[in-house]
Amino acid sequence: MTIEIHEPELEQRIQQLICSGAYSSVEELLRWALNVTPAKDPLSSSATERESLGAFLRRSPLWRSGLEIERLKDEPRVPEL
């Protein structure tokens, strides 16, 4: 199968993701994208259905970037009233 990309920006983004080591091949990137993006049923009436937080974060450009986000484990703050 041959897939043609007609948008230079999209091709550049794919090349950047592969060169960064986030994906080892175009096939891996496509497999990930197809698994993360749910198939849209044109007959479905739930167009406003919300995705999970995990799916949202996996779509982020920072996914697999090595960025580590930690929650502070300090005592809870008491708001001033």
N, C-alpha and C positions, 0 to 999 in steps of 0.2 A: 504494500500500500504506500502510496506517495501522498504526502500532505504538503500543500503549498501555503506559505505565509506571505500575505501581501502587505502587511504593515511592518515597516522597518523597525518601529519602536518595539513591537511585540517580539520580533526576531532578536533584537538587541537584548531585551529583558531575559529571554530564554537563554541566550548565550552567557549573560552575566550570571544567572543562577547556576548554570553548569560549571562555569569557570570558578565560581566561588566555592564549589565543592558541596553546595546544598543538595545537588542531585548529580548522579553519575552519568545520566543520559537523558535524552529527550523522552524516551519511553518511561523512565522513572518519574519524570516531572508530569507527564500526561496521566500516568496511573494515579499519582497523588491527587492531581486536580480533579480527575473523574470520581475518585472516592470521596473527596471532601465536598464537592458540589453535587447536591442531590439532583437526580433527574427531575425535570419539571414536567408534570403531567398537564397537558393543555386543557384537559377536561376537569381538572381539580379546581374547586372553588375556594381553596384555602391559600389565596395569594398572599395573605398577610401572615402566614405561619412564620414564627420566629425560629431561627437556628439556635443551636446550643452554643454556650460560651466557648467550649472547646473548638467547635467548628469555626467560629468567628476568629479565634486566636490563631488557628492553623492557616487561615487565609491571609494573615498579616505578613507584610514583607519582611518582618523580623523573625519569622518562623525559621528555625534551624540556623539562626545567626550566631548562636552561642551566648546571647544576652541572657543574663540571669537576673530575675526580678525576685526580690525577697520581701516578705512582709515584716515590718518592725514588730518585735515581740515585747515592746515596752508595756508598762502598765497603761490601762485605758485612761484617756484624758477626760477630765470632768469639765464640761462646758460651763463658761461663765454666763450666768443668767442675769 
